[in-house]
Amino acid sequence: MGYAPDEAAEAAEAVASGSVDAVAFGTPFLANPDLPERIAAGADLNDPDPATFYSTGPEGYTDYPTMS
């Protein structure tokens, strides 16, 4: 089963209940280097740019803004 960041509470419950060992939020982490803080604060997420996922430079890896 997959979880989206807006389902973080359900993901935490699944881990706590033992039905899963871990939950990963892959793509959202690419665009939100501070994803745990954003989830905890209920903040908006940056939109990922798939064109930069496998770039050879910093674009897409270091240029997404963190929560202010």
N, C-alpha and C positions, 0 to 999 in steps of 0.2 A: 504494500500500500504506500502511496506517496502522500506527503503532507506539504501544504503551502505554508508560508510564514504566518498567514492569518489563522492557521490551525495549530499554532504553537502549543496551546493549552491541551489540545487533543493529543498532540505528539508527545508532550511531557507525560500525560496520563498513560499512554501506551508503553512508554519506557518504565514508568513506575509500576505498572501492573505486570510487567514481565512479558507482555505479548510481543515486544520487540526489544532488541538489545541496544539499538541506537537509531536515531533519525538524522538524516542529512538533508540540508537545504542547499544543494549544489548551485544551481543557476542564480538564485537570489543572492548568494554570497558573492558571486562574481561582481555584481553591481552594487553591493552594499557591504563594504568591508567592516562595518559596525553593525551587522545584522542582529546579533543578540541584544544590543542596546536598543535598536529600533523596535524589535519585538517587545521588549520589556516596557518601552515608553508608548507603544501603540502608534509609533510614528509612520509617516508615509515612506514607501520604499522607492529607491531609484529604479528606473526602468533599465533592464539590461540591453546592451547593444550587441547582438550576436555577431555582427561583422567584426568585432574587436576581440572575440573570445580567444583566438589563437594568433594574435598579432605578435610581431617580433619586437615591438617597442613598448613603451609605457602606456600608450593609449588603450583603454579598456582594463588595465590592471591597476594603475595608480592614479587615474584621473577622475574616478567617481567621487563625488563629494560625500563627506561624512555628515552625520546629523549635527546641526548647529544648536 
